[in-house]
Amino acid sequence: MNRAADRKDTAMPYWKLFLLSLYYHATRPVRWWNHLRAVAAERVPVVILFYHRVAAVADNPWTVSNNMFSRQLAWLRKNFELVPLAEAQRRIRSGANQRPCATITFDDGYADNCAYALPLLAEQQIPFTYFVTLHNVLSGEPFSHDLIWGKPCPPNTLEQIRALADAGVEIGSHGFSHTDLGAIDDQRLLSCELIDSRDELQRLIGSPVRYFAFPFGHPKNITPLAVRIARQAGYHAVCSAYGGLNFPGDDGFHLLRIGVDDDLIGLKNAATGDPRKLRRWRGGPTKQYDDMGQRPGRLSSESSDTQAHCAAELTGR
C-alpha cells in the first residue's frame, strides 16, 4: 500500500482543517479577551499535551510526523512556557497562575520517538514526561492497538527507558498491559496494573515513578476505585485524556490532557482555549472521582486473562 495514501487516511480531512482554521481565527478576539481576564484573575489555564508516536511515516492515526512535530514545538515555544509535569501540577494546586504554560507528555512508549522527537526535545532543553507500558517494554511485543490497525510498531526497549531516566527524563507508568482499567472492578487486578507494575518499573530504571497515565484515558476508562488505588499507592497524580484545560484551583491529582494530532491548527485551537470547551470536563466527572465512591464495573474474560498474565509475570521476576 502506498505510504502517502496511508498518511491521507490517518490525517484530518482538508475541509475539516479549513473549517477549523476559519473557526480558530474568527474566535481569536474571544480567546484574547478570555486570556486577559484570566491573567488579571491569576487564572491562566495550564495546558498538558500528550503524544504517542513521532516518526517520518504515519503507520497509524496517532503518529505525528517529524516535520509537524518540529513546527508544533516552534509554536509552543513562542506562545508558552514549557514546564515539567511537576511544575504544571504545582501551578494548578497553587490556585494562581499568570503565565501561559504547557507540558509535553508521551504515552505507550514507541521506539521511533528516540530517532527524532526525543533528541529534539533534549537539544532544545524542553522537559517532558514519558509514560510507558511495562509489558511491551519487557517483551518487545507491539501494542495491541497497532496490531488491530495492521501496522505493528516496535516499543521502546528497557535500555532506552533506562537511558531516558538516567538523562533526567520523568518516566511515568502507563500500566502493565495497556488494558482498559474501566472494565475492571477487582482490586487485586487493578493493583497489579497500577502498583505492581509501577514498583517493578522503578526497580528496573532505578528512579521513582511518580505519575500514572490511564490507558485510553476517557471517562469510561477511569473508575473511582482505580483513582483511589492510585492515590493510596502514593502516585503524585493521574493523567486522563479528556481533552480539557487545567485551571488554577482545579483538582491537582487528576490532570487533564489534550491529545496532539498531525496538524498545527488543532493544537492551536485546543491549547488556546476553544471557547466551546473551556469547562467541558470539569465539575461532572472530576467531582465523581473526587468522591472516591466505587461504581459498578465489569471484568471481561480478555481482561481477566491479561491480568492473570500480569500477576504471573511480575511475581515470577
VOBA-1610 file (N, C-alpha, C; in pm, whole numbers, padded with zeros to 5 digits, always signed):
BEGIN
Met+00084-00120+00000Met+00000+00000+00000Met+00087+00124+00000Asn+00047+00225-00071Asn+00123+00348-00083Asn+00127+00422+00050Arg+00250+00461+00095Arg+00264+00528+00224Arg+00200+00665+00224Ala+00205+00735+00111Ala+00141+00866+00103Ala-00009+00853+00122Ala-00065+00747+00065Ala-00208+00724+00083Ala-00240+00696+00228Asp-00147+00624+00297Asp-00167+00597+00438Asp-00181+00726+00516Arg-00094+00824+00488Arg-00097+00949+00563Arg-00229+01022+00538Lys-00279+01019+00416Lys-00407+01084+00388Lys-00519+01017+00466Asp-00510+00884+00481Asp-00616+00812+00550Asp-00618+00846+00698Thr-00502+00878+00758Thr-00494+00897+00901Thr-00499+01043+00941Ala-00493+01135+00847Ala-00493+01277+00880Ala-00634+01331+00876Met-00654+01447+00942Met-00783+01514+00936Met-00809+01559+00792Pro-00929+01539+00741Pro-00960+01583+00604Pro-00931+01731+00587Tyr-00889+01768+00465Tyr-00850+01907+00440Tyr-00966+02002+00465Trp-01088+01960+00432Trp-01200+02051+00451Trp-01226+02078+00598Lys-01201+01977+00683Lys-01216+01998+00827Lys-01106+02090+00880Leu-00984+02072+00828Leu-00876+02162+00868Leu-00907+02305+00830Phe-00965+02322+00711Phe-01000+02456+00664Phe-01107+02519+00754Leu-01212+02442+00785Leu-01318+02495+00870Leu-01267+02524+01011Leu-01181+02436+01063Leu-01125+02460+01196Leu-01038+02584+01197Ser-00964+02605+01088Ser-00882+02726+01078Ser-00969+02851+01077Leu-01079+02848+01002Leu-01171+02962+00999Leu-01227+02988+01139Tyr-01266+02882+01207Tyr-01322+02896+01342Tyr-01219+02954+01437Tyr-01097+02902+01431Tyr-00991+02949+01521Tyr-00967+03098+01503His-00951+03142+01380His-00921+03283+01355His-01042+03372+01387Ala-01161+03322+01363Ala-01281+03401+01394Ala-01298+03421+01544Thr-01250+03326+01624Thr-01269+03335+01769Thr-01145+03389+01841Arg-01046+03435+01768Arg-00925+03486+01834Arg-00954+03606+01925Pro-01043+03699+01887Pro-01074+03808+01980Pro-01132+03758+02112Val-01219+03655+02105Val-01276+03599+02226Val-01167+03532+02309Arg-01078+03460+02243Arg-00968+03394+02314Arg-00879+03496+02383Trp-00848+03605+02313Trp-00761+03708+02370Trp-00828+03774+02490Trp-00958+03801+02480Trp-01031+03861+02592Trp-01035+03764+02711Asn-01058+03637+02685Asn-01055+03538+02793Asn-00918+03531+02858His-00813+03544+02775His-00677+03540+02828His-00651+03660+02919Leu-00691+03778+02876Leu-00669+03898+02957Leu-00741+03887+03091Arg-00864+03836+03089Arg-00938+03819+03213Arg-00870+03716+03303Ala-00817+03610+03242Ala-00751+03506+03320Ala-00623+03559+03384Val-00547+03639+03310Val-00425+03698+03364Val-00458+03788+03483Ala-00561+03872+03466Ala-00599+03964+03573Ala-00643+03889+03699Ala-00707+03774+03680Ala-00756+03695+03793Ala-00654+03590+03839Glu-00535+03587+03774Glu-00434+03485+03801Glu-00490+03345+03782Arg-00571+03330+03677Arg-00637+03203+03648Arg-00604+03154+03507Val-00482+03180+03462Val-00440+03134+03330Val-00434+02981+03332Pro-00501+02913+03241Pro-00504+02766+03245Pro-00368+02705+03214Val-00350+02583+03265Val-00229+02505+03242Val-00261+02399+03137Val-00181+02395+03032Val-00204+02303+02920Val-00112+02182+02934Ile-00169+02064+02931Ile-00090+01940+02933Ile-00122+01862+02807Leu-00022+01838+02726Leu-00037+01772+02597Leu+00013+01628+02604Phe-00042+01543+02518Phe+00017+01409+02508Phe+00028+01366+02362Tyr+00143+01309+02334Tyr+00174+01246+02205Tyr+00182+01096+02226His+00183+01023+02116His+00211+00880+02121His+00340+00849+02044Arg+00336+00868+01915Arg+00448+00831+01830Arg+00480+00946+01735Val+00607+00981+01725Val+00655+01080+01628Val+00751+01007+01536Ala+00724+01011+01405Ala+00806+00936+01310Ala+00793+00996+01171Ala+00878+00950+01081Ala+00875+01001+00944Ala+00753+00951+00868Val+00704+00832+00906Val+00592+00770+00834Val+00476+00747+00930Ala+00355+00785+00890Ala+00236+00769+00973Ala+00182+00627+00958Asp+00233+00535+01037Asp+00185+00397+01030Asp+00053+00378+01105Asn+00010+00478+01179Asn-00118+00471+01250Asn-00172+00612+01269Pro-00298+00625+01307Pro-00359+00759+01319Pro-00303+00841+01433Trp-00230+00778+01526Trp-00178+00853+01641Trp-00029+00888+01623Thr+00016+00892+01499Thr+00153+00934+01470Thr+00154+01079+01424Val+00249+01156+01476Val+00276+01292+01430Val+00407+01287+01351Ser+00409+01349+01233Ser+00529+01346+01150Ser+00641+01428+01214Asn+00763+01394+01179Asn+00879+01467+01231Asn+00869+01616+01201Asn+00833+01648+01078Asn+00824+01788+01038Asn+00715+01861+01116Met+00600+01799+01132Met+00492+01863+01206Met+00528+01879+01353Phe+00595+01781+01410Phe+00637+01791+01549Phe+00730+01911+01569Ser+00820+01930+01476Ser+00911+02044+01483Ser+00834+02175+01476Arg+00735+02182+01386Arg+00654+02304+01374Arg+00571+02328+01501Gln+00517+02221+01557Gln+00439+02235+01680Gln+00526+02284+01795Leu+00646+02230+01806Leu+00737+02275+01912Leu+00771+02423+01896Ala+00795+02466+01773Ala+00828+02606+01749Ala+00713+02696+01794Trp+00590+02656+01763Trp+00474+02737+01804Trp+00458+02736+01956Leu+00476+02620+02017Leu+00464+02611+02162Leu+00568+02696+02232Arg+00692+02692+02186Arg+00798+02770+02249Arg+00771+02920+02237Lys+00708+02959+02130Lys+00679+03101+02109Lys+00564+03150+02198Asn+00470+03062+02230Asn+00347+03105+02297Asn+00331+03056+02440Phe+00415+02962+02485Phe+00402+02906+02618Phe+00537+02891+02684Glu+00535+02894+02814Glu+00649+02849+02892Glu+00635+02698+02906Leu+00734+02623+02859Leu+00727+02477+02862Leu+00789+02427+02992Val+00707+02364+03074Val+00747+02330+03210Val+00732+02180+03233Pro+00803+02126+03333Pro+00784+01984+03369Pro+00645+01960+03425Leu+00605+01834+03426Leu+00472+01798+03475Leu+00456+01837+03621Ala+00562+01823+03701Ala+00553+01858+03842Ala+00526+02008+03860Glu+00586+02091+03776Glu+00562+02235+03784Glu+00419+02268+03739Ala+00372+02201+03636Ala+00234+02221+03593Ala+00138+02187+03706Gln+00164+02077+03773Gln+00080+02036+03884Gln+00087+02137+03998Arg+00206+02189+04026Arg+00221+02288+04133Arg+00137+02413+04105Arg+00138+02458+03978Arg+00061+02578+03944Arg-00089+02554+03955Ile-00132+02434+03921Ile-00275+02402+03935Ile-00315+02404+04082Arg-00232+02341+04165Arg-00264+02331+04307Arg-00250+02465+04379Ser-00164+02551+04329Ser-00140+02679+04396Ser-00260+02770+04392Gly-00347+02750+04294Gly-00464+02835+04280Gly-00438+02965+04210Ala-00315+02984+04158Ala-00283+03110+04089Ala-00180+03084+03981Asn-00205+03138+03862Asn-00109+03128+03753Asn-00132+03245+03658Gln-00026+03320+03630Gln-00038+03438+03545Gln+00026+03422+03408Arg+00099+03312+03387Arg+00172+03295+03263Arg+00124+03169+03190Pro+00100+03178+03059Pro+00065+03058+02984Pro+00177+02955+02991Cys+00145+02835+03028Cys+00245+02730+03034Cys+00187+02601+02978Ala+00276+02517+02930Ala+00235+02389+02872Ala+00335+02282+02909Thr+00287+02160+02918Thr+00370+02044+02949Thr+00351+01939+02840Ile+00460+01875+02802Ile+00457+01772+02698Ile+00472+01635+02763Thr+00384+01542+02725Thr+00394+01404+02770Thr+00380+01311+02650Phe+00427+01188+02668Phe+00413+01082+02568Phe+00350+00961+02635Asp+00266+00888+02562Asp+00206+00765+02611Asp+00256+00644+02533Asp+00246+00529+02594Asp+00275+00397+02537Asp+00424+00364+02543Gly+00507+00437+02468Gly+00650+00408+02461Gly+00690+00347+02329Tyr+00698+00431+02225Tyr+00737+00387+02092Tyr+00886+00410+02068Ala+00954+00308+02016Ala+01098+00321+01989Ala+01126+00431+01888Asp+01032+00455+01796Asp+01055+00558+01693Asp+01074+00697+01752Asn+01023+00720+01872Asn+01039+00851+01934Asn+01185+00885+01960Cys+01268+00781+01974Cys+01409+00803+02004Cys+01489+00848+01882Ala+01429+00838+01763Ala+01501+00873+01641Ala+01502+01023+01615Tyr+01392+01092+01651Tyr+01384+01235+01618Tyr+01326+01318+01733Ala+01209+01282+01782Ala+01137+01367+01877Ala+01214+01388+02007Leu+01259+01280+02070Leu+01323+01294+02199Leu+01459+01364+02190Pro+01542+01335+02088Pro+01664+01414+02073Pro+01637+01563+02050Leu+01530+01595+01976Leu+01498+01735+01952Leu+01457+01803+02083Leu+01378+01736+02165Leu+01340+01792+02294Leu+01463+01813+02382Ala+01554+01716+02380Ala+01676+01730+02460Ala+01762+01845+02409Glu+01774+01856+02278Glu+01855+01964+02219Glu+01800+02101+02257Gln+01668+02115+02261Gln+01606+02242+02294Gln+01578+02256+02443Gln+01624+02158+02520Gln+01611+02161+02667Gln+01465+02178+02711Ile+01377+02103+02645Ile+01234+02106+02677Ile+01202+01983+02764Pro+01151+02004+02883Pro+01119+01889+02970Pro+00996+01814+02919Phe+00989+01686+02949Phe+00873+01605+02911Phe+00864+01485+03003Thr+00745+01427+03008Thr+00721+01305+03085Thr+00688+01193+02987Tyr+00745+01075+03013Tyr+00735+00963+02920Tyr+00668+00846+02990Phe+00540+00820+02954Phe+00463+00711+03014Phe+00481+00584+02931Val+00518+00475+02998Val+00546+00350+02926Val+00461+00236+02979Thr+00428+00144+02889Thr+00356+00022+02922Thr+00459-00088+02945Leu+00466-00138+03067Leu+00577-00223+03108Leu+00586-00353+03028His+00474-00419+03006His+00479-00548+02936His+00545-00535+02799Asn+00511-00432+02724Asn+00566-00416+02590Asn+00714-00382+02594Val+00754-00304+02694Val+00895-00272+02710Val+00976-00398+02739Leu+00922-00485+02824Leu+00996-00605+02864Leu+00993-00714+02756Ser+00881-00725+02686Ser+00866-00834+02589Ser+00907-00795+02448Gly+00903-00667+02417Gly+00929-00623+02281Gly+00811-00642+02188Glu+00697-00686+02242Glu+00578-00708+02159Glu+00515-00575+02118Pro+00466-00566+01995Pro+00396-00443+01953Pro+00269-00423+02036Phe+00221-00302+02041Phe+00098-00272+02113Phe-00021-00333+02040Ser-00118-00380+02118Ser-00233-00447+02059Ser-00311-00354+01966His-00315-00224+01997His-00389-00133+01910His-00320-00116+01776Asp-00188-00135+01771Asp-00118-00132+01642Asp-00144-00259+01564Leu-00152-00371+01634Leu-00182-00497+01566Leu-00321-00493+01504Ile-00416-00431+01576Ile-00551-00417+01521Ile-00547-00329+01396Trp-00464-00225+01401Trp-00452-00135+01286Trp-00381-00203+01169Gly-00306-00309+01199Gly-00237-00383+01095Gly-00097-00337+01065Lys-00043-00247+01151Lys+00093-00196+01129Lys+00166-00190+01262Pro+00220-00304+01305Pro+00289-00306+01435Pro+00414-00219+01433Cys+00431-00142+01538Cys+00548-00056+01553Cys+00623-00100+01678Pro+00756-00102+01675Pro+00832-00152+01790Pro+00821-00060+01911Pro+00805-00118+02030Pro+00805-00038+02152Pro+00949-00005+02193Asn+00961+00086+02287Asn+01093+00114+02344Asn+01149-00010+02412Thr+01279-00020+02412Thr+01346-00125+02488Thr+01371-00076+02630Leu+01400-00169+02719Leu+01432-00132+02856Leu+01557-00044+02859Glu+01653-00074+02773Glu+01775+00006+02769Glu+01745+00151+02732Gln+01653+00172+02640Gln+01616+00308+02601Gln+01548+00382+02717Ile+01460+00312+02788Ile+01391+00375+02901Ile+01492+00406+03012Arg+01584+00317+03035Arg+01688+00344+03136Arg+01772+00464+03098Ala+01805+00476+02969Ala+01885+00589+02923Ala+01809+00720+02942Leu+01679+00719+02917Leu+01598+00839+02938Leu+01596+00876+03086Ala+01575+00776+03171Ala+01571+00803+03315Ala+01706+00857+03363Asp+01815+00799+03313Asp+01948+00845+03352Asp+01973+00988+03306Ala+01907+01028+03197Ala+01924+01164+03144Ala+01833+01264+03216Gly+01756+01217+03314Gly+01672+01307+03391Gly+01529+01318+03343Val+01489+01235+03247Val+01351+01238+03198Val+01258+01175+03301Glu+01144+01238+03324Glu+01043+01183+03413Glu+00975+01065+03344Ile+00996+00945+03399Ile+00932+00824+03346Ile+00807+00797+03427Gly+00695+00780+03358Gly+00569+00751+03424Gly+00517+00614+03385Ser+00420+00566+03460Ser+00360+00435+03433Ser+00235+00450+03347His+00223+00361+03250His+00103+00351+03167His+00039+00214+03186Gly+00067+00156+03305Gly+00014+00025+03338Gly+00104-00087+03289Phe+00060-00208+03314Phe+00138-00324+03271Phe+00107-00364+03128Ser-00023-00366+03092Ser-00061-00427+02966Ser-00145-00338+02875His-00155-00209+02907His-00238-00116+02829His-00380-00168+02817Thr-00434-00216+02928Thr-00571-00264+02929Thr-00665-00154+02978Asp-00792-00169+02949Asp-00893-00072+02989Asp-00925-00093+03137Leu-00876-00004+03222Leu-00899-00019+03365Leu-01043+00012+03403Gly-01116+00078+03314Gly-01258+00100+03339Gly-01340-00028+03331Ala-01281-00133+03276Ala-01351-00261+03263Ala-01323-00355+03379Ile-01251-00306+03481Ile-01207-00392+03591Ile-01255-00334+03724Asp-01318-00417+03806Asp-01353-00372+03941Asp-01295-00463+04048Asp-01202-00549+04009Asp-01132-00636+04103Asp-01009-00562+04153Gln-01003-00535+04283Gln-00894-00455+04338Gln-00758-00521+04319Arg-00753-00653+04326Arg-00625-00722+04308Arg-00571-00701+04168Leu-00659-00707+04069Leu-00615-00690+03932Leu-00577-00545+03903Leu-00654-00452+03960Leu-00618-00311+03944Leu-00484-00282+04010Ser-00459-00344+04124Ser-00332-00323+04194Ser-00215-00373+04111Cys-00237-00480+04038Cys-00132-00533+03951Cys-00095-00431+03845Glu-00196-00372+03783Glu-00171-00272+03678Glu-00116-00141+03734Leu-00169-00097+03846Leu-00135+00034+03899Leu-00014+00035+03990Ile+00000-00070+04072Ile+00104-00068+04175Ile+00219-00163+04144Asp+00189-00291+04120Asp+00295-00388+04099Asp+00382-00351+03979Ser+00317-00312+03869Ser+00395-00276+03751Ser+00476-00149+03775Arg+00421-00055+03854Arg+00495+00066+03890Arg+00620+00033+03971Asp+00601-00055+04071Asp+00714-00092+04157Asp+00823-00161+04077Glu+00783-00247+03983Glu+00882-00316+03900Glu+00952-00219+03807Leu+00879-00125+03751Leu+00940-00024+03663Leu+01042+00059+03740Gln+01006+00098+03862Gln+01101+00173+03945Gln+01228+00094+03970Arg+01211-00033+03998Arg+01328-00118+04025Arg+01416-00129+03902Leu+01356-00142+03786Leu+01432-00163+03664Leu+01508-00039+03618Ile+01451+00080+03641Ile+01518+00202+03593Ile+01593+00274+03703Gly+01571+00235+03827Gly+01644+00297+03937Gly+01602+00440+03965Ser+01478+00475+03929Ser+01426+00609+03953Ser+01281+00599+03998Pro+01235+00695+04077Pro+01095+00691+04120Pro+00999+00714+04005Val+00886+00644+04008Val+00779+00662+03910Val+00664+00728+03983Arg+00640+00856+03955Arg+00550+00937+04037Arg+00414+00962+03974Tyr+00400+00935+03843Tyr+00276+00970+03774Tyr+00224+00849+03696Phe+00093+00843+03684Phe+00027+00736+03609Phe-00066+00795+03504Ala-00059+00744+03382Ala-00150+00785+03275Ala-00242+00669+03242Phe-00372+00692+03254Phe-00468+00585+03228Phe-00468+00549+03079Pro-00455+00419+03046Pro-00469+00377+02906Pro-00605+00420+02852Phe-00606+00470+02732Phe-00724+00524+02663Phe-00768+00656+02727Gly-00784+00660+02856Gly-00795+00784+02930Gly-00924+00863+02921His-01030+00803+02866His-01158+00872+02860His-01240+00840+02985Pro-01349+00912+03010Pro-01424+00889+03133Pro-01463+00743+03156Lys-01499+00672+03051Lys-01540+00533+03069Lys-01423+00442+03104Asn-01301+00489+03085Asn-01182+00408+03113Asn-01123+00433+03250Ile-01188+00517+03331Ile-01136+00555+03463Ile-01246+00541+03565Thr-01223+00461+03669Thr-01323+00443+03773Thr-01276+00507+03903Pro-01369+00542+03991Pro-01330+00594+04123Pro-01241+00497+04199Leu-01266+00367+04185Leu-01183+00268+04255Leu-01039+00275+04206Ala-01019+00284+04076Ala-00882+00292+04022Ala-00812+00419+04068Val-00885+00530+04071Val-00826+00656+04117Val-00790+00646+04264Arg-00877+00583+04344Arg-00848+00567+04486Arg-00722+00483+04507Ile-00710+00374+04432Ile-00592+00288+04447Ile-00466+00365+04410Ala-00474+00442+04303Ala-00357+00521+04261Ala-00318+00623+04367Arg-00417+00687+04426Arg-00389+00787+04530Arg-00327+00720+04652Gln-00386+00610+04695Gln-00335+00541+04814Gln-00197+00479+04790Ala-00166+00449+04663Ala-00036+00390+04629Ala+00076+00493+04631Gly+00040+00621+04644Gly+00143+00724+04653Gly+00177+00794+04524Tyr+00099+00771+04419Tyr+00121+00847+04296Tyr+00098+00996+04324His+00178+01080+04261His+00161+01224+04276His+00037+01272+04200Ala+00005+01206+04090Ala-00111+01245+04011Ala-00141+01137+03910Val-00265+01138+03859Val-00304+01054+03746Val-00344+01145+03630Cys-00318+01098+03509Cys-00346+01177+03389Cys-00453+01109+03305Ser-00549+01188+03260Ser-00652+01138+03171Ser-00628+01194+03031Ala-00718+01160+02941Ala-00710+01211+02803Ala-00842+01278+02767Tyr-00896+01355+02862Tyr-01026+01417+02844Tyr-01024+01525+02736Gly-00910+01590+02719Gly-00903+01696+02619Gly-00928+01835+02673Gly-00929+01853+02805Gly-00958+01983+02864Gly-00836+02055+02917Leu-00858+02176+02965Leu-00753+02257+03026Leu-00761+02245+03178Asn-00649+02270+03244Asn-00642+02266+03389Asn-00633+02410+03441Phe-00726+02447+03528Phe-00727+02583+03580Phe-00671+02585+03722Pro-00602+02692+03758Pro-00555+02703+03896Pro-00669+02685+03994Gly-00647+02599+04092Gly-00752+02567+04187Gly-00827+02440+04154Asp-00806+02385+04034Asp-00867+02256+03999Asp-00800+02144+04078Asp-00855+02024+04062Asp-00800+01906+04127Asp-00658+01882+04079Gly-00562+01890+04169Gly-00423+01870+04131Gly-00383+01724+04121Phe-00473+01633+04156Phe-00439+01491+04143Phe-00482+01435+04009His-00594+01483+03959His-00641+01439+03827His-00606+01547+03725Leu-00512+01517+03636Leu-00462+01614+03539Leu-00522+01584+03402Leu-00588+01684+03345Leu-00647+01670+03211Leu-00541+01694+03104Arg-00548+01614+02998Arg-00451+01631+02889Arg-00522+01641+02754Ile-00452+01706+02661Ile-00501+01726+02525Ile-00417+01641+02430Gly-00481+01555+02352Gly-00411+01476+02252Gly-00371+01561+02133Val-00251+01538+02082Val-00198+01615+01969Val-00199+01529+01844Asp-00256+01583+01737Asp-00262+01514+01609Asp-00160+01572+01512Asp-00160+01518+01392Asp-00061+01557+01291Asp-00106+01682+01215Asp-00137+01786+01289Asp-00168+01916+01228Asp-00139+02023+01331Leu-00126+02146+01286Leu-00094+02256+01376Leu-00219+02328+01424Ile-00319+02340+01340Ile-00436+02419+01375Ile-00514+02354+01489Gly-00517+02221+01495Gly-00585+02154+01605Gly-00518+02184+01738Leu-00385+02186+01739Leu-00311+02220+01859Leu-00339+02364+01901Lys-00334+02456+01804Lys-00361+02596+01835Lys-00501+02614+01894Asn-00597+02548+01833Asn-00736+02563+01876Asn-00755+02514+02018Ala-00700+02397+02049Ala-00721+02338+02182Ala-00638+02408+02289Ala-00513+02439+02259Ala-00423+02491+02361Ala-00455+02635+02400Thr-00518+02711+02311Thr-00551+02850+02343Thr-00690+02865+02400Gly-00757+02754+02426Gly-00887+02760+02492Gly-01002+02777+02397Asp-01042+02668+02333Asp-01160+02670+02248Asp-01278+02720+02331Pro-01339+02833+02294Pro-01448+02888+02375Pro-01562+02790+02400Arg-01580+02692+02312Arg-01688+02595+02330Arg-01658+02493+02438Lys-01530+02478+02475Lys-01491+02365+02559Lys-01412+02405+02683Leu-01414+02532+02720Leu-01328+02577+02829Leu-01350+02499+02957Arg-01474+02466+02991Arg-01501+02392+03113Arg-01573+02261+03083Arg-01539+02203+02971Arg-01616+02088+02924Arg-01619+01971+03023Trp-01502+01940+03083Trp-01496+01818+03162Trp-01496+01844+03312Arg-01470+01965+03355Arg-01462+01991+03498Arg-01601+01997+03560Gly-01610+01951+03683Gly-01734+01957+03758Gly-01803+01823+03764Gly-01829+01761+03648Gly-01901+01634+03648Gly-01811+01517+03680Pro-01734+01469+03578Pro-01651+01351+03602Pro-01550+01371+03714Thr-01488+01490+03720Thr-01386+01512+03822Thr-01446+01503+03961Lys-01563+01563+03980Lys-01628+01556+04110Lys-01661+01412+04145Gln-01702+01338+04043Gln-01735+01196+04066Gln-01613+01122+04118Tyr-01496+01148+04059Tyr-01377+01077+04102Tyr-01327+01127+04236Asp-01349+01256+04265Asp-01307+01308+04394Asp-01386+01245+04507Asp-01512+01209+04481Asp-01594+01148+04584Asp-01539+01012+04626Met-01461+00949+04538Met-01394+00823+04566Met-01491+00709+04598Gly-01612+00720+04548Gly-01702+00607+04562Gly-01677+00506+04452Gln-01719+00384+04469Gln-01699+00282+04367Gln-01827+00263+04288Arg-01817+00274+04158Arg-01933+00248+04075Arg-01926+00106+04022Pro-02035+00047+03978Pro-02031-00090+03925Pro-01933-00099+03808Gly-01860-00209+03803Gly-01765-00228+03694Gly-01789-00360+03626Arg-01698-00395+03537Arg-01714-00521+03467Arg-01574-00577+03440Leu-01564-00704+03428Leu-01435-00768+03405Leu-01452-00867+03292Ser-01404-00833+03175Ser-01419-00923+03061Ser-01320-01038+03073Ser-01348-01147+03000Ser-01257-01261+03004Ser-01121-01224+02948Glu-01120-01135+02848Glu-00993-01093+02791Glu-00912-01016+02894Ser-00978-00926+02968Ser-00909-00852+03072Ser-00859-00946+03180Ser-00940-01045+03216Ser-00900-01140+03319Ser-00775-01216+03278Asp-00770-01262+03152Asp-00652-01332+03104Asp-00530-01242+03108Thr-00548-01117+03068Thr-00437-01023+03067Thr-00385-00999+03208Gln-00476-00981+03303Gln-00436-00953+03440Gln-00370-01075+03503Ala-00418-01194+03472Ala-00354-01314+03523Ala-00210-01322+03473His-00191-01288+03347His-00057-01286+03290His+00028-01181+03359Cys-00032-01066+03387Cys+00038-00959+03457Cys+00089-01008+03591Ala-00001-01066+03669Ala+00037-01114+03803Ala+00143-01223+03794Ala+00127-01316+03702Ala+00222-01426+03690Ala+00360-01376+03649Glu+00364-01282+03555Glu+00494-01234+03507Glu+00566-01153+03613Leu+00491-01067+03682Leu+00554-00984+03782Leu+00599-01063+03905Thr+00517-01156+03951Thr+00555-01234+04068Thr+00667-01332+04036Gly+00683-01366+03907Gly+00789-01459+03869Gly+00925-01393+03849Arg+00931-01260+03862Arg+01057-01189+03838Arg+01142-01182+03964
//
